[in-house]
Amino acid sequence: MAETQREFDIVLYGATGFVGRLTADYLARAGGGARIALAGRAPDRVLAVRDSLGEAAKDWPILTADAASPSTLNDLAARTRVVVTTVGPYAKYGLPLVAACAAAGTDYADLTGETNFIRDSIDLYHQQAADTGARIVHSCGFDSIPSDLSVYALYRRAQDDRAGHLLDTNMVLRAMSGGVSGGTTASMLDLLTSSSNDPELRRALEDPYTLSPDRAAEPELGGQKDVRWRRGAEIAPELAGHWTGAFAMAMPNSRIVRRSNALLGYAYGRRFAYGEQMSVGRSVAAPVLAAAVTGANALTMGLGSRYFKHLPRTLIDRVVPKPGEGPSEAARDRGHYTVETYTTTETGARYRATFAQKGDFGYKATSVLLGESALSLALDRDALSPLTGVLTPAAAIGDALLTRLPAAEVDLRTERLS
């Protein structure tokens, strides 16, 4: 973004949604003097959110903006350095705001895990954003910062040790307590509906490099399936005795990580291979559980993407959480997650990155990650990547986040194993 004076450092769009309110609350506590405004299509509701945030937010301006009115989004983008948005499903509501930020040279951060939306954002607005100096940074929540930043931290560690490029790299979700937000569920249902109706989209989503800036330049590497179950020892000796199954968010996360590698000039390596899975423990029942988890994910991602349109949406909508709904504060505080990412480099060195955070991953933890991403874009200008366009968290704000996250009680550490 051109360093011209803007009225605000950050505008939070979607402040009345459940995760939007949590993000507003986090910014009020951790904003560090940033000039912040709140935006939404119902000013009275936005004002009520602001009034609940306490003294730090009492003077935050209220802006009216609506995805159905592009002129309001254009005005919003022109007034701020950074727009952070929680308004989804993004494939349905997100592109007009991306367009406004790309045109205005305004940085942008969201929570999307919708690979189809990110692909559309790249195709339509990457070049314009690159030309105006905007950083359009998708997937700044639980999807996909733990994945993206863990690999980036491993790359930095191996680089410091002169251990060579990364080769086989695997993220393993070791522990999790919490729930998927209503907004995330709505996005997943929207994606299943779209892919069920569009065979070409379904094929694109199955491509491990569908977010690559240059698909023809990508290596054809095996072992990058999104749905598989494995013995832990196949990933790393430290996981001997454990079993792993498919992780539901492997598809969007892995494509973000691979795009990061490409955007960074293949800094991780031309033979970098990446996969994600979740640990199901080491009990006698673990192999069966791993197979069951993987099978359920395969049905959802495979048969679900083909036949979802034939399922009764009224029944589905009745049992899944709605956008704007969420757990109690006590339940959010009880949540937590830990992921471990293992890699081997071309010199034979082995490393592990551990990324852990307290708080429900779909709500409290995600709002912290999104808030810190926005603050990085707004306040840490000297630490940002020189890259512009449609980016990933690692490619845009990797170094800034590595510095910021410990103060936000996010534990990210790397260690050499051999």
Buried (B, 14 or more C-beta within 10 A) or exposed (E): BEEEEBEBBBBBBBBBBBBBBBBBBBBBBBBEEBBBBBBBBEBEEBBEBBEEBEEBBEEBBBBBBBBEEBEBBBBBBBBBBBBBBBBBBBBBBBBBBBBBBBBBBBBBBBBBBBBBBBBBBBEBBBEBBBEBBBBBBBBBBBBBBBBBBBBBBBBBBBBEBEBBBBBBBBBBBBEBEBBBBBBBBBBBBBBBBBBBEBEEBBEBBBBBBBBBBEEEEBEEBEEBBBBBBBBBEEBBEBBEEBBBBBBBBBBBBBBBBBBBBBBBEBBBBEEBBBBBBBBBBBEEEBBEBBBBBBBBBBEBBEEBBBEBEEBEEEEEEEEBBBBBEBBEEEBBEBBBBBBBBBBBBBEEBBBBBBBBBBBBBBBBBBBBBBBBBBBBBBBBEEBBBEBBBBBBBBBBBBBBBBEBBEEBEBEBEBEEEE
